[in-house]
Amino acid sequence: MENQKNNRRQFFKLAFGALALAPVMRVADVIAAAMPKSEKIKKKMIDEKTAKRLKYVAKAEEAKGNKKYKAGSNCANCKFYKADKGEPEWGKCTMAANRYVSGAGWCKSYRAKK
């Protein structure tokens, strides 16, 4: 009987631990959705903490639930984004502390280029 209680406790510990990690795993999946080829860019990509603060998504279409999002807006046409010459689909973002973000991404700090 005692062994059965320990097994049940261990099961619930693992189950609740997995549930607690689910949101963290989602953020990691979003950031890694379209990994760059360049090692330089991989080392200076936006981190999870900054991505969460900016509500950054690697694909702008995923931001449709955000009231600030407008169709057609993405990092590539934002005034804070500067495309990388080696990999034009990635660029530095001044709002993300000059870390690399995907040109197809979007965050709550988006401002259209003029």
Secondary structure, 3 states (H helix, E strand, C coil): CHHHHHHHHHHHHHHHHHHHHHHHHHHHHHHCCCCCCCHHHHHCECCHHHHHHHCCECCHHHHCCCCCCCCCCCHHHECCEEECCCCCCEEEEHHHCCEEEECCCECCCCCECC
